Amino acid sequence: MKHTILYITAIAALTFTSCGNGADETKTTGNLTELKTKRDSLKTVFNTVNKELKAVEKEINILNPNDDLYLVSTVKSVEKEFKHYVEIQGTVNSDQSISLYPEMGGLINKVYVKEGQSVKKGQTLVRFDSEVLQRSIEELETNIELAKTTYNRQKKLWDKKIGSEIQYLQAKANLESLENKKASVNAQISQTLIKAQFSGVIDEIFIKQGEVASPGMPVLRLINLDNIYIEANVSEKYLRHIKKGTEANIYFPNLEKTISAKVSMIGNFINPANRTFRIVVNIKNNNHSIKPNQLAVLNLLDLSKTGVVIPSNVILNAPDGSSYVYEVVTVDGLNRTKKTPIKVGLSYNNETIVYEGLGADALVVDKGSRSIQDNQEVKVQK
């Protein structure tokens, strides 16, 4: 082997020298007879070197038979549950996120809360000036006491058939009228108070103590972030796949947070403008990190099926649009490629489900699949 390599090296050096001299002579003499002689000499050298090169390659193949085989890597096909999700965008909403308005205008006497403060349902938040109404109540209470005394006396006389019925009825009507007026003024006084409609947090206060507010002017915003929901519009083509109870993985980009939930409600109306239907997903928000009107990305489960799953990148496409993969099979102790047509389904997260053509635990060519042919001997990377 050593002698063969030395011999090839010597011949190669001779060939280089001859070629160099021949090139110089060709440029200088241009003698046709001499050029033909050089050509025949170079052919002889070339044939000798080529013969020796083939002999060396044969010896190399004997010592290392796989040295020239194409190297590929493989992955195993796996039978497992395959899940496919459709991605849509939604918005966070809350039924308990409201702005509170005064029922009647007036001077703001007292603001009892601060922004960010937690409050209970029914708690008084803001009080308007009600001095005039309070004086009216005091005057009515005095008149009611007098009317009540008059009524009681007239009733006693009428029960004894003394006096006229009209006097008794007038006393009764006067008392009821005054009591109704008092109830009406009390209702007006209650309108000077703004109370919490539910337990929550004061998000923002729009007025200050001493200012004058009027109906239609927001005073503060009250929010309960414990129970919120996500609303989204889904294309009608998913109508038969997405139902109440469908699994939903929700990602909040601004929070870099993902939570799991289920579809709580499916709309019964297809919007003709964009051919979508409405869905609602209720979620818990115990730490109040999710805010109303925040963007959410929903991944809705539209397929869950057990089958053979392979990486999407190993699938090749023929000119006619059909799909195939290269398997590695053992034939007479040698690793050979096998072109396998397959029928594929949906893909998700770099995986594809295979419906026909491929079984579980098949060795599928991964890296190197685009540089091989059917029934080619290959070397598999360990």
C-alpha positions as CSV (number, residue, x, y, z in Angstrom):
1,M,0.0,0.0,0.0
2,K,2.8,2.4,0.9
3,H,4.7,1.7,-2.4
4,T,1.5,2.3,-4.4
5,I,1.0,5.7,-2.8
6,L,4.7,6.7,-3.5
7,Y,4.4,5.5,-7.1
8,I,1.2,7.6,-7.6
9,T,2.9,10.7,-6.1
10,A,5.9,10.3,-8.4
11,I,3.7,9.9,-11.5
12,A,1.7,13.0,-10.5
13,A,4.9,15.0,-10.1
14,L,6.1,13.9,-13.5
15,T,2.8,14.7,-15.1
16,F,2.9,18.2,-13.6
17,T,6.4,18.8,-14.9
18,S,5.5,17.5,-18.4
19,C,2.4,19.6,-18.6
20,G,4.3,22.6,-17.6
21,N,7.0,22.1,-20.2
22,G,4.5,21.1,-22.9
23,A,2.6,24.3,-22.3
24,D,5.7,26.4,-22.7
25,E,6.7,24.6,-25.9
26,T,3.2,25.0,-27.4
27,K,3.4,28.7,-26.9
28,T,6.8,29.0,-28.4
29,T,7.1,26.4,-31.2
30,G,3.6,25.4,-32.3
31,N,5.1,22.2,-33.9
32,L,2.2,19.9,-34.6
33,T,4.3,16.7,-34.6
34,E,5.8,17.5,-31.2
35,L,2.4,18.4,-29.7
36,K,0.9,15.1,-30.8
37,T,3.8,13.3,-29.2
38,K,3.3,15.2,-26.0
39,R,-0.4,14.4,-26.1
40,D,0.2,10.6,-26.4
41,S,2.7,10.8,-23.6
42,L,0.3,12.6,-21.3
43,K,-2.5,10.1,-22.1
44,T,-0.2,7.2,-21.1
45,V,0.6,8.9,-17.8
46,F,-3.0,9.7,-17.2
47,N,-4.1,6.1,-17.8
48,T,-1.4,4.8,-15.5
49,V,-2.4,7.2,-12.7
50,N,-6.1,6.5,-13.1
51,K,-5.5,2.7,-12.9
52,E,-3.4,3.1,-9.7
53,L,-6.1,5.5,-8.2
54,K,-8.8,2.9,-8.7
55,A,-6.6,0.3,-7.1
56,V,-6.1,2.5,-4.0
57,E,-9.9,3.2,-3.8
58,K,-10.5,-0.5,-3.9
59,E,-8.2,-1.1,-1.0
60,I,-9.8,1.8,1.0
61,N,-13.3,0.2,0.4
62,I,-12.0,-3.1,1.7
63,L,-10.6,-1.5,4.9
64,N,-13.5,1.0,5.4
65,P,-16.5,0.0,3.3
66,N,-18.9,2.8,4.5
67,D,-16.5,5.7,3.9
68,D,-18.2,6.9,0.7
69,L,-21.8,6.3,1.8
70,Y,-24.1,9.3,2.2
71,L,-24.6,10.1,5.9
72,V,-28.2,10.7,7.0
73,S,-30.0,11.1,10.4
74,T,-33.3,9.5,11.2
75,V,-36.3,10.0,13.5
76,K,-38.9,7.4,14.6
77,S,-42.5,7.8,13.8
78,V,-44.6,7.7,17.0
79,E,-48.2,6.7,17.6
80,K,-49.7,9.2,20.0
81,E,-52.5,11.7,20.6
82,F,-52.2,14.5,18.1
83,K,-53.8,17.9,18.9
84,H,-54.4,20.7,16.5
85,Y,-55.3,24.2,17.6
86,V,-56.7,27.2,15.7
87,E,-55.3,30.6,16.7
88,I,-57.4,33.7,17.0
89,Q,-57.3,37.0,18.9
90,G,-59.7,38.1,21.6
91,T,-60.2,40.9,24.1
92,V,-60.6,40.7,27.8
93,N,-63.9,42.0,29.2
94,S,-65.6,42.2,32.6
95,D,-69.3,42.5,33.4
96,Q,-68.3,44.2,36.6
97,S,-66.5,47.2,35.1
98,I,-68.6,50.3,35.2
99,S,-68.5,54.1,35.5
100,L,-70.8,55.5,38.2
101,Y,-72.9,58.6,37.5
102,P,-74.9,60.8,39.9
103,E,-78.7,60.6,39.6
104,M,-79.0,64.3,40.4
105,G,-76.7,67.2,40.2
106,G,-75.2,69.1,43.1
107,L,-72.2,70.1,45.1
108,I,-69.9,67.2,46.2
109,N,-69.6,67.3,49.9
110,K,-67.5,64.2,50.5
111,V,-65.5,61.6,48.6
112,Y,-65.1,58.6,50.9
113,V,-62.7,56.5,48.9
114,K,-59.3,56.7,47.1
115,E,-58.1,55.2,43.8
116,G,-57.1,51.6,44.2
117,Q,-59.2,51.1,47.4
118,S,-61.2,47.9,47.8
119,V,-64.9,48.5,48.6
120,K,-67.9,46.3,49.5
121,K,-71.2,46.2,47.8
122,G,-73.5,48.9,49.2
123,Q,-70.7,51.0,50.6
124,T,-71.1,54.8,50.3
125,L,-68.5,56.2,47.9
126,V,-69.6,59.8,47.3
127,R,-72.0,62.2,49.0
128,F,-73.6,65.3,47.5
129,D,-74.9,68.3,49.4
130,S,-78.4,67.5,50.8
131,E,-78.9,70.2,53.4
132,V,-82.1,71.6,51.7
133,L,-83.6,68.1,51.5
134,Q,-82.7,67.4,55.1
135,R,-84.5,70.6,56.2
136,S,-87.5,69.5,54.2
137,I,-87.5,66.2,56.1
138,E,-87.4,68.0,59.4
139,E,-90.3,70.2,58.4
140,L,-92.3,67.2,57.1
141,E,-91.7,65.2,60.3
142,T,-93.1,68.1,62.4
143,N,-96.2,68.3,60.1
144,I,-96.6,64.5,60.2
145,E,-96.6,64.5,64.0
146,L,-99.4,67.1,64.0
147,A,-101.3,65.2,61.3
148,K,-100.9,62.0,63.1
149,T,-102.4,63.5,66.3
150,T,-105.3,65.0,64.4
151,Y,-106.0,61.7,62.6
152,N,-105.9,59.7,65.8
153,R,-108.4,62.1,67.5
154,Q,-110.7,62.1,64.5
155,K,-110.6,58.3,64.4
156,K,-111.6,58.0,68.0
157,L,-114.5,60.4,67.5
158,W,-115.6,58.6,64.3
159,D,-115.4,55.2,66.0
160,K,-117.9,56.6,68.5
161,K,-120.0,58.0,65.7
162,I,-119.2,61.6,66.8
163,G,-118.3,64.2,64.2
164,S,-118.5,63.9,60.4
165,E,-117.0,61.2,58.2
166,I,-115.5,63.9,56.0
167,Q,-113.4,65.3,58.8
168,Y,-112.0,61.8,59.6
169,L,-111.2,61.2,55.9
170,Q,-109.5,64.6,55.5
171,A,-107.3,63.9,58.5
172,K,-106.4,60.5,57.2
173,A,-105.6,61.8,53.7
174,N,-103.5,64.7,55.1
175,L,-101.4,62.2,57.1
176,E,-100.9,59.9,54.2
177,S,-100.0,62.8,51.9
178,L,-97.3,64.0,54.3
179,E,-95.9,60.5,54.8
180,N,-95.7,60.1,51.0
181,K,-93.9,63.5,50.7
182,K,-91.4,62.4,53.3
183,A,-90.8,59.1,51.4
184,S,-90.3,61.1,48.2
185,V,-87.7,63.5,49.9
186,N,-85.9,60.5,51.4
187,A,-85.7,59.0,47.9
188,Q,-84.1,62.3,46.7
189,I,-81.7,62.2,49.6
190,S,-80.7,58.7,48.6
191,Q,-79.9,60.0,45.2
192,T,-77.3,62.3,46.7
193,L,-75.3,59.2,47.7
194,I,-73.3,57.1,45.2
195,K,-72.9,53.6,46.5
196,A,-70.9,50.6,45.2
197,Q,-73.1,48.3,43.1
198,F,-70.8,45.4,43.7
199,S,-67.6,44.6,45.6
200,G,-64.5,45.6,43.7
201,V,-61.7,48.2,43.4
202,I,-62.0,52.0,42.7
203,D,-60.0,52.2,39.5
204,E,-60.3,56.0,38.8
205,I,-62.0,59.0,40.4
206,F,-63.0,61.8,38.0
207,I,-64.1,64.5,40.4
208,K,-62.9,66.2,43.5
209,Q,-64.5,67.2,46.8
210,G,-66.1,70.7,46.4
211,E,-66.8,70.4,42.7
212,V,-70.3,70.4,41.2
213,A,-71.4,67.3,39.3
214,S,-74.4,66.8,37.1
215,P,-76.2,63.8,35.7
216,G,-74.3,62.3,32.7
217,M,-71.0,63.2,34.2
218,P,-69.0,60.1,35.4
219,V,-67.9,60.4,39.0
220,L,-65.7,57.2,39.4
221,R,-65.0,53.8,37.8
222,L,-65.6,50.6,39.8
223,I,-64.1,47.3,38.7
224,N,-64.2,43.8,39.9
225,L,-61.3,41.8,38.4
226,D,-62.0,38.5,40.1
227,N,-64.2,37.0,37.3
228,I,-63.5,38.2,33.8
229,Y,-64.0,36.8,30.3
230,I,-62.5,36.8,26.9
231,E,-64.6,37.5,23.9
232,A,-63.5,36.6,20.3
233,N,-64.9,36.1,16.8
234,V,-64.2,32.7,15.1
235,S,-64.6,31.9,11.4
236,E,-67.7,29.9,10.7
237,K,-65.6,27.2,9.1
238,Y,-64.8,26.0,12.6
239,L,-68.4,25.9,13.7
240,R,-68.6,22.1,13.8
241,H,-65.3,21.8,15.6
242,I,-65.6,24.4,18.4
243,K,-68.3,23.8,20.9
244,K,-69.1,24.7,24.5
245,G,-66.4,23.1,26.6
246,T,-63.8,23.1,23.9
247,E,-60.2,23.3,25.3
248,A,-58.6,26.8,25.0
249,N,-55.0,27.8,25.8
250,I,-54.9,31.5,26.3
251,Y,-51.7,33.5,25.9
252,F,-51.3,37.1,27.0
253,P,-48.4,38.7,25.0
254,N,-47.9,41.6,27.3
255,L,-47.7,39.4,30.4
256,E,-45.9,36.5,28.7
257,K,-48.4,34.3,30.5
258,T,-50.5,31.3,29.4
259,I,-53.5,29.8,31.1
260,S,-55.9,27.0,30.3
261,A,-59.6,27.3,30.2
262,K,-62.7,26.1,28.3
263,V,-65.1,27.8,25.9
264,S,-68.1,28.9,28.1
265,M,-70.5,30.1,25.4
266,I,-71.0,29.8,21.7
267,G,-73.0,32.5,19.8
268,N,-76.0,31.6,17.8
269,F,-75.5,34.3,15.2
270,I,-73.2,34.4,12.1
271,N,-72.1,37.9,11.5
272,P,-72.8,38.5,7.7
273,A,-70.1,41.2,7.5
274,N,-67.2,38.9,8.3
275,R,-68.7,35.4,8.5
276,T,-67.8,34.8,12.1
277,F,-69.5,33.7,15.3
278,R,-68.9,34.9,18.9
279,I,-67.4,32.9,21.7
280,V,-66.8,33.6,25.3
281,V,-64.2,32.1,27.6
282,N,-64.6,32.7,31.3
283,I,-61.4,32.9,33.3
284,K,-60.3,33.3,36.9
285,N,-58.1,36.3,37.7
286,N,-57.2,35.8,41.3
287,N,-54.1,38.0,41.3
288,H,-55.8,40.7,39.1
289,S,-52.9,40.8,36.6
290,I,-55.3,40.5,33.6
291,K,-57.0,43.8,32.8
292,P,-60.2,44.7,30.8
293,N,-59.6,45.4,27.1
294,Q,-56.2,43.6,27.2
295,L,-55.3,41.6,24.1
296,A,-55.4,37.8,24.3
297,V,-54.3,35.1,21.8
298,L,-56.6,32.0,22.0
299,N,-55.6,28.6,20.8
300,L,-58.8,26.6,20.4
301,L,-58.6,22.8,20.1
302,D,-60.3,21.8,16.8
303,L,-58.8,18.2,16.4
304,S,-57.8,15.6,18.9
305,K,-56.9,12.2,17.3
306,T,-54.6,9.3,18.1
307,G,-52.4,8.3,15.1
308,V,-48.9,8.2,13.7
309,V,-47.1,11.5,14.1
310,I,-43.9,12.6,12.5
311,P,-41.9,15.9,12.3
312,S,-43.3,18.2,9.6
313,N,-39.8,18.9,8.1
314,V,-39.2,15.2,7.1
315,I,-42.2,15.3,4.6
316,L,-41.3,15.8,1.0
317,N,-43.6,16.8,-1.8
318,A,-43.7,15.4,-5.3
319,P,-44.4,17.5,-8.4
320,D,-48.0,16.3,-8.5
321,G,-48.5,17.6,-4.9
322,S,-48.5,14.2,-3.2
323,S,-46.4,13.6,-0.1
324,Y,-43.8,11.1,0.7
325,V,-40.9,10.3,3.1
326,Y,-37.7,8.3,2.9
327,E,-37.6,5.3,5.3
328,V,-34.4,3.5,6.2
329,V,-34.8,-0.2,6.0
330,T,-32.3,-3.1,6.4
331,V,-31.8,-5.2,3.3
332,D,-29.2,-8.1,3.5
333,G,-27.5,-6.3,6.5
334,L,-27.3,-3.0,4.6
335,N,-29.1,0.3,5.3
336,R,-31.1,1.3,2.3
337,T,-33.6,4.1,1.6
338,K,-37.2,3.4,0.7
339,K,-39.5,6.0,-0.8
340,T,-42.8,5.8,1.0
341,P,-45.9,7.7,-0.2
342,I,-48.1,8.9,2.6
343,K,-51.4,10.7,3.2
344,V,-51.0,13.4,5.8
345,G,-53.5,15.4,7.9
346,L,-53.1,18.6,9.8
347,S,-49.9,20.0,11.2
348,Y,-49.3,21.8,14.4
349,N,-46.2,22.8,16.4
350,N,-43.9,21.3,13.8
351,E,-45.7,17.9,13.9
352,T,-47.9,16.3,11.3
353,I,-50.4,13.4,11.7
354,V,-50.1,10.6,9.0
355,Y,-53.3,8.9,8.0
356,E,-52.0,6.3,5.5
357,G,-48.7,4.8,4.3
358,L,-46.6,4.8,7.5
359,G,-46.7,2.8,10.7
360,A,-45.3,3.5,14.1
361,D,-41.6,3.1,15.0
362,A,-40.5,3.6,11.3
363,L,-37.1,5.1,10.8
364,V,-37.7,8.2,8.7
365,V,-34.8,10.1,7.2
366,D,-34.5,13.6,8.7
367,K,-31.3,15.4,7.7
368,G,-30.2,14.5,4.2
369,S,-33.6,13.5,2.9
370,R,-33.3,16.0,-0.1
371,S,-30.0,14.6,-1.3
372,I,-30.8,10.9,-1.6
373,Q,-32.7,8.6,-3.9
374,D,-34.9,5.5,-3.5
375,N,-33.1,2.2,-2.7
376,Q,-29.8,4.0,-2.0
377,E,-27.4,2.6,0.5
378,V,-26.7,5.1,3.2
379,K,-24.9,5.4,6.5
380,V,-27.1,6.3,9.5
381,Q,-25.7,8.7,12.0
382,K,-25.6,7.2,15.4
